[in-house]
Amino acid sequence: MKRHQSNPEPKLLKVAKDRRIAFTVVRLWLCDSEQEARQLERQLKGRKNGRKL
């Protein structure tokens, strides 16, 4: 979350914020490094099954 808060906003979060759309973080995956987090993110996105996450 800190990475997303400190980096330029992802488009989806920016649009939600601009339109005052509330959202809730419902799940976090903890990783030991940024590289591990990126690998996990790619793996999860590659499944193309966001509803089950």
C-alpha positions in Angstrom: 0.0 0.0 0.0 2.8 2.4 0.8 4.3 1.9 -2.7 0.9 2.7 -4.3 0.5 5.7 -2.0 4.0 7.1 -2.7 4.1 6.4 -6.5 2.0 8.2 -9.0 -1.5 6.9 -8.6 -2.6 4.0 -10.6 -5.3 5.1 -13.1 -8.1 3.1 -11.5 -7.4 4.6 -8.0 -7.0 8.1 -9.4 -10.4 7.9 -11.2 -12.1 6.5 -8.1 -10.5 9.3 -6.0 -11.4 12.0 -8.5 -15.0 10.8 -8.7 -15.2 10.4 -4.9 -15.9 6.7 -5.2 -15.2 4.9 -1.9 -13.2 1.7 -2.0 -12.0 -0.8 0.6 -8.8 -2.9 0.6 -10.1 -6.4 1.3 -6.9 -8.4 1.0 -3.2 -8.0 1.3 -0.4 -10.3 0.3 2.8 -9.7 2.4 6.1 -10.0 0.6 9.7 -9.7 1.8 10.9 -7.5 -1.0 9.5 -5.2 -3.8 10.8 -7.7 -6.4 8.9 -10.5 -4.7 5.7 -8.3 -4.6 6.0 -7.6 -8.3 6.4 -11.2 -9.2 3.4 -12.2 -7.1 1.4 -9.3 -8.7 2.3 -10.5 -12.2 1.4 -14.1 -11.2 -2.0 -13.2 -9.8 -2.8 -10.9 -12.7 -1.8 -13.6 -15.1 -4.4 -16.0 -13.8 -7.1 -13.7 -15.2 -9.4 -14.7 -12.4 -9.7 -11.6 -10.3 -13.1 -12.5 -8.8 -11.6 -15.4 -6.9 -8.8 -13.4 -5.4 
